[in-house]
Amino acid sequence: MNSDYTQQQSLGGLQRSEKLSLQSTTPPAEIPGYRIEKLLGQGAFGEVWQGFDLNTGRPVAVKFYLHRSGVDWSLLRREVKHLVNMSTGRYIVQVLGVGWEAEPPYYVMEHSLEDMVRARGSLSISETVRMLREIADGLSFAHSKGVLHCDLKPANILLDHDWRPRLADFGQSRMSDEQTPSLGTLFYMAPE
């Protein structure tokens, strides 16, 4: 007879355990001049972490590219290239630093709207209208440069030091004259 009296975990408990075990609790790397604080999100290419610039005292977001195998690195370099080419735009996120030779590669940018809403709760109507106008101005600027974002969502709107919105995460972007199908996040993609 088997005398194993191990208590079995409920299905809900198993699901919570799995979720906890899959969450990153430590950043993938240390970056000189920055303190990496908490995981903000995970995507197809890696993770975005909230950080703190030790020199300026500004909150930042750091995107680490973790999935090297099978990844077309030209697409990742294209994302940074698009951001740098649009850096003159008031409503496009500023790349503050890039570590292509680091392990894992990363780039540092401004902080996210999604995190501010999560921390503060909902925005007032006037704040929301102001931000939506500025986001639309950012999209108009990107379109004037021939770049289609293709993955606009709250997590991809970052905030500068004045808490003004800037478009970020051009990883799914494409040029307006490209005929390739676009990718993005379900429920945020344009219907077409």
RAHU-V98803 format. One record per backbone hydrogen bond with DSSP energy under -1.0 kcal/mol. NH is the residue of the N-H (numbers start at 1). CO is the residue of the C=O. If there is no record, write none. Layout:
NH:CO ; NH:CO
//
This chain:
14:10 ; 15:11 ; 16:12 ; 17:13 ; 18:14 ; 19:15 ; 20:16 ; 21:17 ; 22:18 ; 34:31 ; 35:52 ; 37:50 ; 38:50 ; 40:48 ; 41:48 ; 43:46 ; 47:64 ; 48:41 ; 49:62 ; 50:38 ; 51:60 ; 52:35 ; 53:58 ; 54:33 ; 57:53 ; 60:51 ; 61:109 ; 62:49 ; 63:107 ; 64:47 ; 65:105 ; 66:45 ; 67:45 ; 68:66 ; 71:68 ; 73:71 ; 75:72 ; 77:73 ; 78:74 ; 79:75 ; 80:76 ; 81:77 ; 82:78 ; 83:79 ; 84:80 ; 85:81 ; 86:82 ; 87:84 ; 89:86 ; 92:89 ; 93:167 ; 96:108 ; 97:108 ; 99:106 ; 107:63 ; 108:97 ; 109:61 ; 111:159 ; 113:157 ; 114:154 ; 116:112 ; 117:113 ; 118:114 ; 119:115 ; 120:116 ; 121:117 ; 128:124 ; 129:125 ; 130:126 ; 131:127 ; 132:128 ; 133:129 ; 134:130 ; 135:131 ; 136:132 ; 137:133 ; 138:134 ; 139:135 ; 140:136 ; 141:137 ; 142:138 ; 143:139 ; 144:140 ; 145:141 ; 146:143 ; 147:142 ; 148:174 ; 156:153 ; 157:154 ; 158:166 ; 159:111 ; 160:164 ; 163:160 ; 166:158 ; 167:91 ; 168:156 ; 174:148 ; 176:146 ; 178:175 ; 188:185 ; 189:185
//
